[in-house]
């Protein structure tokens, strides 16, 4: 969806307000500025609230206990038992579990975790571990099953009975657990830190302007660029893409924050891939623009996100030491990839096959005896072009690399930040994904890392975003997207 234009009292068309120029460090810093939790964490008159955290919250954000302003936070002992099952492994949930255990170890230095321990050197609330699970309302008997979720509910309810003058709130990313808590008359809510309030208004990267000044469009075609004032437009976002129309004339434009001019964009092939619509033209421009170091492409299946990213990468390969393509592996029943049979390659290949398929499509645009066809095979053999699971990036510093992260909607905000902080000099990072097609438990369209990135970084000149809405895979695929 493109942003509707608005008219100011001067008659000019206004888009999103422009901000000052920022450096790459401010891009990283912006991702660190998570809001101080959710609406329930705001200061209220009277007694402070007590938030009881479920295991899912810890695995989503190991620093979640510091996200509740000056309210108190409690962890049921059962949560610690569950975290013990996640301390070994290379996936992000294992990292989150280990980091939280280290935080617990530091907090418990010379004190008992059964007592309230100040957080943030006393600037926040307090923290403790709940040992007591005895309550007048036994969740295990009510739901007829002895399981960890019911023990956690009992611990939260016991705390509610222990502190009748304070509001005790169950915080979990598990929807079923929230429903069960509410069935027991226990307030429950999602962990909302880093969660986008309204995905429908999420930045699209594209604005459509009708009835702009025709002289401005004429200048765009004559000189290739023009002032925003020539079109009657002001206050554009850095790297914003524009669809311009006026009395039968139209043009595609790009707002360049370096010279503060609007530049005309034309359709042209990249790695023999021809853009089929305006959104794909904008995408290829962002993917091949050396001044844009961070790109996100959001769209439903069939819009060409992955194919465009690979085409842009192959076109730019001479400017980078390596092309690195990765996607997150969603574990099967929380089991590490090592659980699967076979050697490392046979375990990984099924997850990476969509990347190979798109690369093969680009390769097939050339003849088998064409030098470019052979170059792709050679790049794979000598690892100039590398396809690997995203978990392999942890601990690496990636310099002078064209780095594509596919299926980024399956990442948490913390994982997105971790990837960007791995970027060394000369690296360009591309995130692609569909925020409505999420395979990871406890993530949704509002809380996934791709939505978080788009919402937080949209005003920076190092970043460009394009939302692709028109499917180009086939008429049959479009039929499924529209009617099924």
N, C-alpha and C positions, 0 to 999 in steps of 0.2 A: 504494500500500500504506500503510495507516495504522499508526501506532506502537502496539505492544501495550502494555497497561497492566502495571504491576508493583506489587506490594504491599510496603510497608515493614513493619518490625516493629511499627509503631504501627497498622497496619491501613489506612493511608491510601494512595491511589493516587498514584504519583509519575510525572511525565513528565520531559522534559529539564530539567536544572537551569537556573534563571534567573540571568541576569547583571545587572550594574548598568546603569543608564540610560546611553545613549551619544548623542552629537550626530552631525550629518551628517558633520562632519569625520572622526570616527572610522570612519564607514562607508567613506570614501575611503581612510583610512589602513589599514584592515583588508585592503582589496584589494591594498595594496602589500606586505603581509607575506607574500611568497612564501617557502616553505621553502627552505633552502639546498641546493637540488637534490635528487637522489634518493638511494637507499640506497647506491649505489656511491660517492657523494661523501663518505661519512662517513670520518673519520680512521681509518686503520688503522696497525698497527704495521709498521715497516720502511719501504721506499722508497715515495714518493708515487706515485700513479697518474698516467698521462697520458691525457687524454680528447681524442680527435680528433673535431671537430665537422663534420657535413655541412651543406650549404647549407640543407636543410629546417629545421634547428635555428635557424639565424640568421633565417630568414624567419618563424619562429614567435615568436622572442623575441630582439630585437637585443642584449639585455644578457645573453645566455646564458653568455658567457665568464666572468661573475662569479658563476656559480651552482654552482661546484664546490669550495667550501670552500677548503682549502689545497692541493688537487691542481693539477697543471699542465694547460694547455689548448693544443692545437695546431690550426691551420687549414691544410688543404692549399691550395696556390696555385690549384688548380682551383676551389675554392669561391669565391675572389675573382673568378675569371673568370666564374663563373655569376652572382654577385651583380651584375656589371656589366650583365647583361641585365635586371635588375629595378630599376635606379636611377631610371628614368623611369616615371611613372604616378601615379595618385591612390589606388590601392587600398592596403590595409594592408601587403601584402607589399612594395610599393615603399617605403613609409615605413620598414619594418623594415630593408630593405637600405641605405637612405640613412643611417639612424641608426647602423648597424653600421660603415659606411665612415667616418663621422665619429669613432667610437670608435677605429678603427684608425689614423686620421690623428693623433689625439691621442696614442695610445700610441707611435707611431713618431717622435715629435718628438725629433730629434737622436740617434736610435739606429736600429739595423738590426732589422727584423722577423725576420731569420733567427737572431737571438740571443734567448735567454730574457729576457723583459721582465716585471718584477714587476707584479702586479695589485693593486688596492685599496691603493695606497701601501705595498705590502709585507705587508699583513695577509692576503692570499690567496696563491694559487700564482703560477705564471709562465705566460707566453704567448709563442708564436712562430708563424711561418708556415713550413710544410713545403715546401721547394723540391724535395727529392730524391724521385723516384718510381721509382728503380732498386732492384729487389729480386730476390731469388732465386726468388720465386714471382710471376710476372706474371699479374695478373688479366685483362688484355686477351687474352692467349693462352689462358688457361684457359676464359674465357667466350666466346671467339671473336669479340669485337667491341671496337672502340675507341670508348669513350664516357666521359663525365665521371665516372660512378659508378665505373668500373673504375680510372680514374686516382686517384680519391680512396682507393680500397681499396689501391692500390699505395703511395700516400704513407703511409697508416696502417701498412702492413706493413713499409715501410722504416724507420719509426720504431721499430717493435717489434724489428727486427734491430739497430738502432743502440743501443737501451737494453734489452738482454736481461735485466737484473736488475729491470726495472720492468714493471708491468702496463699495457699499452696497450689502451684500450677505444674502439671506434668508437661514437659517439653520433649517432643519426639517427632521424628520425620516418618515414623511408621503410622500410616493412616489408621490401620486396624487398631493399634494400641490407643490412639487418640479416641476412637469411637468407644472402645471398652472403658477407658477412663471416664468419659462423659456419662456412660451408662451407670457408673458407680457414683455419679454426682461429684466427680473430681474434675476441676477445670483442666483442660488440655489444649495445647496449641502446637503448631509447627515451629521449628527454629527458623526465624526469618532473617537473620543476619545475612546480608548479601543477596537477598531475594528481591526480584523486581516486582514492583507493585502492580504494574499493568503492562503486560507484554503486547497488547494490541497497539499501544502508543510507542513501542520500542522504535528507536531510530532506524530508518530504512536506508539512509545514505543517499537517497534520491528525492529530489523535489521537482514537481511539475508546475510550470508557470504558464498560464494562458494570457493572451492579450498583452504580451510584453511589447515594448517599443520596436516596431519593425526596422527602424534604422539601426538598432543594435544588432539584430539578426543579420542585416545586410553587411554590417561591418565585420561580424564574425566570419561570414563567407568570404569577404574581400581580403581581410587581414589575418584571419585565423584566431583573433582574440579581440576582446573589448573590455571596457570598464563596466562593472555592475550597474553604474548609473546610466550607461547607454541603454540598458534594458529596463530601467526603472526598478532595479532590485538592490536591496541593501542587506547588510548583516548576514552574510553567508557563513556556513561552517567550513573550516579547512577541509579540503579534498572532497567537497560536496559535489555530487553529480546532478546535472540539471537537464530536464526535458523542456525545451522552450518552444512556444507556439505563438503565432501572431498572424491573423488574417490570411490563412492558407500557407504561411511560411513556418518552417519548424527547423530546429537544430538541436543537437546534443552538445552539452557543455560540461565543463569541469572548472571548479573554482580553485585556482592555484594560490595557496596561502603565501608562497614565497614572493610573488610579484603582485598579488592581490588583484589578478585579472581573471576573467572568464575565458577559457580556451575552448575552441571547437574540437569535437571528437568525431572521427569518421570510422566506419567499419573497415577493418583490415584483418587479414589472416595472421594468426600466431601459431607457429608450429603446424601449419597447414590446417588449423582449426578455424573455421569462419564463424563469427558471432551471428546468431540468428535473431537477436532482439536487442533493444537498447540496454537492458540489464547486463547482457553478456558483453556488450561493447564496454560498458563501465568496468565490469569485472576484469577484463583483459588489460584495460588501462592501468588499474590499480596494481595488478599482478606484475606488470612490466615496468612500472614507474620506479626508478632507482631512489627517488626521494621519499617514497612511502615505504616504511620499514615494517609495518604491522598491518595486516589485511584480514578482514573477516568476511566470509561469504555465507549468507544464511538463505535457505530455501528448501522447498519440499523436494522429494525424490524426483529425479528426471529433469531438474532445472540446469544441470551441467556443472555443478560446483566443483566436484573432484576433477572432472575432465579439464575444465578451464584452468584450475590450479596447476595441474601437471603440464598443460600446454605452456602456461606462463613460465613455469620452472625450466622446462626444456629450452625455451626461447632465451632465457637469461643465464643458461648454464656457464657461459664463458666468463661471467662476472662473479662467479662463486666457486669456491674450492670444491663444494659437494652439494648435491641435492639430497636432502633427507626427507623421506616420506614415512609418516607414522600414523597409527590410529590406536586408540585405547582398546585393550582386550577386556571385555566384560567377563569376569570369572563365572564358571558354572557352579551354582550353589555355593558361592563363596570359597570355592576351591581354587588354588593356584593353578597356573597353566601346566605346571609339572605333574599335576594329577592325570592329565591326558596321556594316552599311550603314544609311543613312538619317540624318535629323536627330536631335537630342538626345532629343526626345520619343518618336520611334518606336523608338529604342534602349532607352529606359528602360521604356516602358509594358508590354512583355511580362513583365518582372520584377515590376512593381508590380501587375499585374492581380489577383492574389489579394486584395489590400487593397481594390481597387475593387469586387470581387465582394461582399465582406462588407459594405462600405459601402452598396452597392446593395440588399442584402438588408434592412438596417436601414431604408433609405429606403422600400422597398416595404411596410413595415409601416404606412405612412401612405398616405392617398389622394393621387392626383396633384394634387388641388386643395387639399390640406391645407397649411396654412402651414408645418408642420414639414418637409414634403417639399420645398417651395421653398427653405426655409432651408438645407438641405444643398447644393443646387445653388449658392446664393449664397455659402456658405462656401467652396466649391471655387473659385469664380470670383475672390473677393477674397482668397484664400489665408489665410483664417481657419482653413481645414482644408487642410493641405498634405501631399501624398504624394510622397516623393522617395527616391532611393537613399541608403543610409547614408553613403556616401563623401562626401556633400555637407556632412556635419556638421563635418569636420575644421577646426579653427581657430576655430569659432564658440563664442560664449558664449550659452547658451540660458537665458533668464530667463522666468519666468511662462508656461511652456509645458507642455502635457500631451503627453508624448513617448512614442510606442509604437515599440518595436523588435521587429519580427517576425522569425522564423527565427533567433533569437539563438544557437542551437546551432552556427551556422556562423561564430561569432566566436571569437577567441582570448581568453584571460584579459586580455591587454594591451588589446585592443580594448574589452572590457567596462569596464575601468578608465578608458580614455580617454573613453568616452561619459559615464560618471557624473561625471567631473571637468569635463565641459562644462556641467554643471547649475548655473544661477544661482539666485537667490532665487525662490521660488514655483514651481519646476519639479517635476513629478512624472514619473518614468520607469517604463515598463512593459516588461519583457522577456517575450516568449513564444517557445516552441519545444519541439521534441521531441529530447531528447538522444540518441535512438537513430536519428535520421534526419538524417545529416550528409552534406553535399554537398561539403565543403571538404577537399582533400587534407591529410593529416598531422594531422587532428583526429579524435577518437573520443569515445565517451560519457564517458570519464574526463578527457580533456584540453581539452574545449571550454569556452568562456567561461561558458555558462549553468550547467553543472555546478559550475564553480569559484565562481560567484557564490552559488549556493544553499548550497554547503558553507561558504563563508567568512563570510557575512553573516547567518546564520540567527538570531543571538541579539540583534539590534539592533531597537530600538523604531521606527525609521524604516522598517523592512522587513517585508514579508509575502510569504509564498510559498504557492502552492496547486498540488498535483499533481492533475491531472484524469485519471481512469482510465476513466471510463465514456463510450464513444462515443455521441453523440446525433445524428450526421449522418443516418443511415438504418440500417435493419436490414441492408441489403446491405453498407454500409460496415463495420458491426460484424462481419458474417460474414467479410469479408476480413481484418480485423484479428485475428480469433480463430483462423481456420483456414488462412490462406495465409501 
